[in-house]
Amino acid sequence: MPVFLVVLVIPGVLGLAWLLPGILSGAAYAARPFTLAQRLLTEGRVMVDYLHWIVLPSPNALSLYHDDIRVSTGWLQPWTTAASWALIAGLLGAALGLRRRAPLFALGVLWFFAGQSLLSTFVPLELVYEHRNYLPSWGVFIALLGLLFAWSPADAERRRTLRLLTVGGLAALVALYGVFTAIRAQIWGNPYRLAYFEATTHPKSPRASYDLGRMMFIMAKGPDSALSQLGMRQMEQAALLPGADLQPLQALVFMAAKNGPPARPRWWAEMRHTIATTPMSAEDVGALYSLIHCGIAGVCRYTPADLRQLGGVLAFAVQRNPRRADLVTLQANFAANIAHDNPLAYQLMQRAVALSPGTYAYWKNLVVMQTAAGLFADARNVLERMRELDRFGIHRAEIDRLGRDLARKEAQGEAPPPGLPHAVGEVRTALRGASDSPPGLPHAVGEVRTARCEHEDCPPSLPDVVGKAHETPSPRVGRVGVGSAP
């Protein structure tokens, strides 16, 4: 019992104490297109699907993408929500009722649902991922075998027949799994074939549709090839699917800016519509970063109209999500390195650290800008704050290097310029995974940690707050002047 308490109960209670406040307040679901209640309702259907895929899979059901699943908005919307939860309740009731007569069946059922108890309940993850069943799937087969062992006819001839049926059924299942594995391996053997299969078997999946368009661009022999034109049409179709994020639109703008044809105004308008109507996900943030990085790297040759549109989309994203420090940092990156409005970039970085004072990367961005601008006293204060954040010494070498750079500039006696310098180097965002991506279309943005709006008093618009970042900083960072900042 003491080991049980130490290993399971105490960590579980601490984990709940850490997760539940954000979940119950709704902040944890701010970047998801569903609520806590909708997730819980939907997961009943998802777990029944898992059972189906484990016992009797099919090539069409097994997929990399399940973002086309319908979210349950009520017990009868769709009706399979209530039916699925009734089946789950029946299985749990049978497991408890048969725990003495069929202990293996009870163990298997409880094993499966115990494995789903975290990833398929209140934690704000995506709705469906097959890899969540690696361990829980054992429970399904334990339960099936437990039923066979529990039912043993008294007649020897019937027992012999049951054994033959059991062996035959298991052999058939193994053969079925082997055939499906071979089919799946053949599909996976060619990246284009895999993308085409996923998009055709899941035509309502925005991710599958986007990935097919991406593969068309990769396989195309030049921007004027038929496959490249098919890729453009595929991306336009992906952008129109329900639940689509910014990635297809980002790909369209990227290819247009890289290969010459001007980006269509409706692509930018659709970006604004997506930002206005859906919570901004990690993929959305990664898509905007890719457009900025593409311009900085010189791969995307934006027209003046494109630059105005991109700057407007970033400003609109911040306006719609004024407490998102990651979006503020993206806008600072654009201001410093593409628009060359460094006073605005500096104010935005001050705002980012005020919104997320515990994020080391934002303080690093700020001290680099302060050192380049000759704001040495403020840079020293920020370095001290960075040392406080670096409790375990993970960034000690980097902080020491930044300190040496600051000391060298001070020793050279460089006076602070009237405004920030024309170029201060690329402002790195906290999106570490995206910052090192090649200038081409990213293969997978992945799940990026982002800051969320955790307060109800979100400012109404960007112009109202852009100058206020330095009014509520950490106590160690004093008010910083920015010269000709607007």
ZAMARGU-4260 file (C-alpha; in steps of 0.2 Angstrom, whole numbers, plus 5000, padded with zeros to 4 digits):
<rodrens>
0) 5000/5000/5000 | 5014/5013/5004 | 5022/5009/4987 | 5005/5011/4978 | 5002/5028/4987
5) 5020/5034/4982 | 5020/5028/4964 | 5001/5031/4959 | 4991/5041/4971 | 5002/5055/4976
10) 5008/5059/4958 | 4990/5057/4952 | 4984/5070/4964 | 4998/5082/4960 | 4995/5080/4942
15) 4976/5084/4944 | 4980/5099/4955 | 4991/5106/4941 | 4980/5102/4926 | 4962/5105/4933
20) 4962/5124/4936 | 4966/5127/4917 | 4954/5114/4911 | 4939/5119/4922 | 4942/5138/4918
25) 4942/5134/4899 | 4959/5141/4896 | 4967/5124/4892 | 4954/5122/4878 | 4957/5140/4871
30) 4967/5133/4856 | 4955/5118/4852 | 4939/5119/4841 | 4929/5109/4854 | 4925/5111/4873
35) 4928/5100/4887 | 4910/5093/4887 | 4911/5090/4868 | 4928/5081/4870 | 4921/5070/4883
40) 4905/5066/4873 | 4916/5062/4857 | 4928/5051/4866 | 4915/5038/4869 | 4913/5036/4850
45) 4932/5036/4848 | 4935/5022/4861 | 4922/5011/4852 | 4931/5015/4836 | 4947/5010/4844
50) 4939/4993/4849 | 4933/4990/4831 | 4950/4995/4824 | 4959/4983/4836 | 4948/4968/4834
55) 4943/4970/4815 | 4954/4983/4807 | 4953/4988/4789 | 4965/4998/4778 | 4953/5012/4776
60) 4950/5014/4794 | 4969/5014/4799 | 4975/5031/4795 | 4988/5044/4800 | 4974/5057/4800
65) 4958/5057/4810 | 4954/5076/4810 | 4938/5073/4800 | 4929/5065/4814 | 4913/5073/4819
70) 4913/5082/4836 | 4898/5076/4847 | 4888/5092/4853 | 4875/5082/4862 | 4870/5064/4867
75) 4860/5062/4851 | 4871/5073/4840 | 4876/5061/4833 | 4865/5047/4840 | 4880/5036/4841
80) 4886/5046/4855 | 4873/5039/4867 | 4875/5022/4860 | 4894/5021/4862 | 4893/5027/4880
85) 4879/5014/4883 | 4891/5001/4876 | 4905/5007/4887 | 4894/5007/4903 | 4889/4989/4898
90) 4907/4983/4896 | 4912/4991/4913 | 4897/4984/4922 | 4900/4966/4914 | 4918/4967/4920
95) 4913/4971/4938 | 4899/4958/4938 | 4910/4944/4931 | 4926/4948/4940 | 4925/4932/4950
100) 4918/4920/4936 | 4929/4928/4922 | 4943/4937/4930 | 4953/4938/4914 | 4939/4946/4905
105) 4937/4959/4919 | 4956/4962/4919 | 4956/4965/4900 | 4941/4977/4900 | 4948/4987/4915
110) 4965/4987/4907 | 4959/4994/4891 | 4949/5008/4899 | 4963/5012/4912 | 4974/5015/4897
115) 4962/5027/4890 | 4958/5036/4906 | 4970/5050/4904 | 4972/5052/4885 | 4954/5050/4881
120) 4946/5060/4895 | 4949/5078/4900 | 4966/5082/4895 | 4965/5094/4880 | 4973/5083/4867
125) 4968/5080/4849 | 4953/5068/4848 | 4960/5053/4840 | 4977/5045/4838 | 4979/5027/4835
130) 4996/5025/4845 | 4986/5028/4861 | 4982/5010/4860 | 4999/5002/4861 | 4996/4996/4879
135) 4977/4997/4880 | 4975/4985/4865 | 4983/4971/4876 | 4967/4972/4887 | 4956/4969/4872
140) 4964/4952/4868 | 4965/4947/4887 | 4946/4950/4888 | 4942/4940/4873 | 4953/4925/4879
145) 4946/4927/4896 | 4928/4924/4889 | 4934/4909/4880 | 4942/4902/4896 | 4927/4906/4907
150) 4915/4897/4896 | 4920/4878/4896 | 4907/4865/4892 | 4905/4850/4903 | 4905/4838/4888
155) 4922/4833/4882 | 4917/4833/4864 | 4911/4851/4865 | 4927/4856/4874 | 4937/4849/4859
160) 4926/4858/4847 | 4928/4874/4856 | 4947/4873/4856 | 4947/4870/4838 | 4936/4885/4835
165) 4947/4895/4846 | 4963/4890/4837 | 4955/4893/4820 | 4948/4910/4825 | 4965/4915/4832
170) 4974/4909/4816 | 4961/4918/4805 | 4964/4934/4815 | 4983/4933/4814 | 4981/4930/4795
175) 4970/4945/4793 | 4982/4956/4803 | 4996/4950/4792 | 4987/4954/4776 | 4982/4971/4782
180) 5000/4974/4788 | 5007/4969/4771 | 4994/4981/4762 | 4999/4995/4774 | 5018/4992/4772
185) 5015/4993/4753 | 5006/5009/4754 | 5019/5017/4766 | 5033/5011/4754 | 5030/5026/4743
190) 5027/5044/4751 | 5016/5050/4736 | 5006/5034/4736 | 5003/5036/4755 | 4998/5054/4753
195) 4986/5050/4739 | 4979/5035/4749 | 4976/5045/4764 | 4968/5060/4755 | 4956/5048/4745
200) 4951/5037/4760 | 4948/5053/4771 | 4942/5066/4758 | 4936/5077/4773 | 4952/5077/4782
205) 4961/5094/4780 | 4978/5087/4785 | 4977/5073/4773 | 4972/5085/4759 | 4986/5097/4763
210) 4999/5083/4764 | 4994/5077/4746 | 4996/5095/4740 | 5013/5096/4749 | 5019/5079/4741
215) 5013/5086/4723 | 5024/5101/4726 | 5039/5090/4731 | 5037/5078/4716 | 5033/5092/4703
220) 5047/5096/4691 | 5046/5114/4691 | 5032/5127/4695 | 5025/5126/4677 | 5023/5107/4678
225) 5006/5099/4678 | 5009/5091/4695 | 5013/5108/4702 | 4997/5115/4696 | 4988/5100/4703
230) 4996/5104/4720 | 4990/5122/4719 | 4972/5116/4716 | 4974/5103/4729 | 4979/5116/4742
235) 4964/5127/4737 | 4953/5112/4740 | 4961/5109/4757 | 4959/5127/4763 | 4940/5125/4760
240) 4937/5110/4770 | 4928/5112/4787 | 4941/5113/4801 | 4955/5118/4789 | 4969/5128/4797
245) 4981/5141/4789 | 4993/5128/4782 | 4985/5126/4765 | 4984/5145/4763 | 5002/5147/4769
250) 5007/5134/4756 | 4998/5144/4742 | 5006/5160/4747 | 5023/5152/4749 | 5023/5144/4731
255) 5016/5160/4723 | 5030/5171/4732 | 5043/5159/4728 | 5039/5155/4709 | 5033/5172/4703
260) 5014/5173/4701 | 5007/5186/4714 | 4997/5179/4729 | 4979/5180/4726 | 4970/5193/4738
265) 4957/5180/4742 | 4970/5169/4750 | 4974/5183/4762 | 4956/5186/4765 | 4953/5167/4769
270) 4968/5168/4782 | 4959/5182/4791 | 4942/5173/4790 | 4951/5157/4798 | 4959/5168/4811
275) 4943/5176/4815 | 4932/5160/4816 | 4943/5147/4824 | 4955/5146/4839 | 4973/5148/4833
280) 4982/5131/4834 | 5001/5127/4835 | 4999/5123/4816 | 4992/5141/4813 | 5007/5149/4822
285) 5019/5138/4813 | 5011/5143/4796 | 5013/5161/4800 | 5031/5159/4806 | 5035/5150/4789
290) 5029/5164/4779 | 5040/5176/4790 | 5055/5165/4789 | 5053/5162/4770 | 5054/5181/4768
295) 5069/5183/4779 | 5079/5169/4770 | 5075/5177/4753 | 5066/5162/4747 | 5050/5171/4746
300) 5050/5187/4735 | 5035/5196/4742 | 5028/5211/4732 | 5024/5227/4742 | 5006/5222/4742
305) 5011/5205/4749 | 5021/5213/4763 | 5006/5224/4767 | 4994/5209/4767 | 5006/5198/4778
310) 5009/5212/4790 | 4990/5215/4791 | 4987/5196/4794 | 4999/5196/4809 | 4992/5212/4816
315) 4975/5204/4815 | 4980/5188/4823 | 4987/5198/4838 | 4972/5209/4838 | 4961/5193/4839
320) 4972/5185/4852 | 4980/5200/4862 | 4986/5189/4876 | 4996/5177/4865 | 5014/5180/4868
325) 5019/5169/4854 | 5009/5179/4841 | 5016/5195/4848 | 5034/5188/4845 | 5029/5183/4827
330) 5024/5201/4824 | 5040/5208/4832 | 5050/5196/4820 | 5041/5203/4805 | 5043/5221/4811
335) 5062/5219/4814 | 5067/5209/4799 | 5055/5212/4785 | 5046/5229/4789 | 5062/5236/4797
340) 5052/5245/4810 | 5063/5241/4824 | 5055/5253/4837 | 5039/5244/4835 | 5048/5227/4836
345) 5056/5232/4852 | 5039/5237/4859 | 5032/5221/4854 | 5046/5211/4862 | 5043/5221/4878
350) 5025/5216/4877 | 5029/5198/4874 | 5039/5197/4890 | 5026/5206/4900 | 5013/5193/4894
355) 5024/5178/4897 | 5037/5183/4910 | 5042/5165/4913 | 5047/5161/4895 | 5066/5162/4894
360) 5066/5164/4875 | 5057/5180/4875 | 5069/5188/4888 | 5084/5182/4877 | 5076/5191/4861
365) 5074/5207/4872 | 5092/5207/4878 | 5099/5205/4861 | 5089/5220/4855 | 5093/5230/4870
370) 5112/5226/4867 | 5111/5230/4849 | 5102/5247/4853 | 5115/5252/4866 | 5102/5251/4881
375) 5115/5243/4892 | 5107/5246/4909 | 5091/5238/4903 | 5101/5224/4896 | 5110/5221/4912
380) 5093/5220/4921 | 5086/5208/4909 | 5101/5197/4910 | 5099/5196/4929 | 5081/5191/4926
385) 5086/5177/4914 | 5098/5170/4927 | 5084/5169/4939 | 5073/5160/4926 | 5087/5148/4923
390) 5086/5139/4940 | 5094/5123/4934 | 5108/5131/4924 | 5102/5124/4907 | 5106/5141/4898
395) 5120/5147/4909 | 5133/5146/4894 | 5122/5156/4883 | 5118/5169/4897 | 5137/5171/4900
400) 5140/5173/4881 | 5126/5187/4880 | 5134/5195/4896 | 5151/5195/4887 | 5144/5203/4872
405) 5136/5216/4882 | 5152/5220/4892 | 5161/5221/4875 | 5149/5234/4868 | 5150/5244/4884
410) 5169/5244/4884 | 5168/5251/4866 | 5159/5265/4873 | 5145/5264/4860 | 5132/5278/4864
415) 5113/5273/4862 | 5107/5278/4845 | 5091/5289/4844 | 5081/5273/4838 | 5084/5255/4837
420) 5097/5250/4823 | 5090/5246/4806 | 5094/5227/4808 | 5096/5218/4824 | 5096/5201/4818
425) 5082/5189/4817 | 5071/5189/4832 | 5069/5171/4836 | 5052/5165/4842 | 5049/5152/4856
430) 5044/5140/4842 | 5061/5131/4843 | 5055/5117/4832 | 5050/5129/4818 | 5065/5141/4819
435) 5077/5128/4812 | 5065/5122/4798 | 5071/5123/4780 | 5064/5137/4769 | 5053/5125/4760
440) 5037/5118/4766 | 5038/5110/4783 | 5035/5092/4783 | 5026/5093/4800 | 5024/5107/4812
445) 5021/5096/4826 | 5013/5101/4843 | 5022/5117/4848 | 5020/5124/4865 | 5011/5140/4865
450) 5006/5153/4878 | 4988/5155/4880 | 4976/5170/4885 | 4973/5166/4904 | 4965/5182/4908
455) 4947/5189/4905 | 4953/5207/4902 | 4961/5204/4885 | 4964/5221/4877 | 4953/5226/4863
460) 4965/5229/4849 | 4984/5230/4845 | 4986/5249/4844 | 4979/5251/4862 | 4992/5240/4870
465) 5007/5240/4859 | 5015/5253/4869 | 5010/5246/4886 | 5021/5231/4887 | 5035/5241/4897
470) 5022/5247/4909 | 5019/5230/4918 | 5036/5222/4916 | 5045/5211/4929 | 5051/5221/4944
475) 5069/5219/4938 | 5066/5228/4921 | 5063/5246/4922 | 5054/5257/4910 | 5064/5257/4893
480) 5064/5272/4881 | 5063/5267/4863 | 5068/5283/4855 | 5057/5286/4840 | 5044/5272/4844
485) 5027/5276/4838
</rodrens>
